[in-house]
Amino acid sequence: MLTDLSNRGVKDIFIACVDGLSSFPEAIRSIFPRTEVQQCIIHQIRRSMNYVSWKDRRAVIKDLKPVCKAATEEAGRMALDKFADTWGNKYPKVVSS
């Protein structure tokens, strides 16, 4: 697919949002080396929930929503700080992700 895009004349991709396939970012960078590859936020949240106890999942998701729905970077950082204060000790991998 990426080779086909290149053959059709695409010179560069600025940002690629991927679903977490382990080799896909490398494949993108091999053809479009300046591309910034990011993991889809939904897939990132789902993967992070593997570290959260079933009894805490609803509360963690509820507290994570303001981070994901923030209108500005500053608001997102403030929401993330609040999330980290609440859950950072118990689930540090979720906060760092």
N, C-alpha and C positions, 0 to 999 in steps of 0.2 A: 504494500500500500504506500509506504513512504517513498520507495523508488519510483512508483507510478506518479506520485505527486511531483517529484523532482523532474521526471521525464516530461511532465506536462508544463514545466516552466516555473514551478514554485522555487524561488531562490532562497527563501528564509522563512522560518516559523519563529515568531517571537516568544510565544508561551504555548506549551502543550500541557493539557490537563489529562492525566492518565489514571487508570483504575487500579494500579498496584501490581500489574504484571512485572515480574522482576527484571526481565530483559528488555522491556519496551523502552525505558529511558535511554539505554545504551544504543538501541537501534535508531532512535530519533536523533541522538547526538552524532551517530556515525554518518548520517546523511545531512543533517542540519546542525552543525556543531555549536552554533551560538544560541540555540533554543534553550530557554529556561523551562525545565520540566517540573511540574508540580503534581502532587497527588490530589485527586478529586477529594473534596472535603467530606463527602458522604462516605467514601471508602476509608478515609483516614479515621473518621469517627467510629465506623464499624470495627475497624481493626483495634482502635484504642479501647473499645468496650470489652475486648478479651481480657483486659487487666482488671476489670471492675467486677466486684461481687454482684450476683444477681439481685440481692436485696438493696443494693445502692444504685442500680442502673437508672431507675426513673429519676432519682434526685440528681444524679450526675448529669444526665441528659438535660434536665430542666435548667440546671445551673450553667450548662455549656451553651444553651441557646442564645443568650445575650452576646456571647463572644462571636458566634457565627452570624448573627443578625445585625451586628453593629454597623451603623451608617458611615462611620469614619474610622480611620486607623487608630486615632486616639481613644475613641469610645471602645473599640475592640481590645486595645491594650488594657484599659481600665477594667473591662469585664473579665479579661484573662487574669489580671491581678487578683480580682475578687474570687474568681474560680480557684486560683492557686492557693489563696488563703484558706479557702474552705476544704479543698480536696488534696492539696499538695503533699501533705504528710502521709496520707493514706494511699494515694495513687499518683506518685511522682511521674511515672511513665506517661500517664494520660496528660498531665500538665505539660510535660516537655514535648509531647507529640503535637 
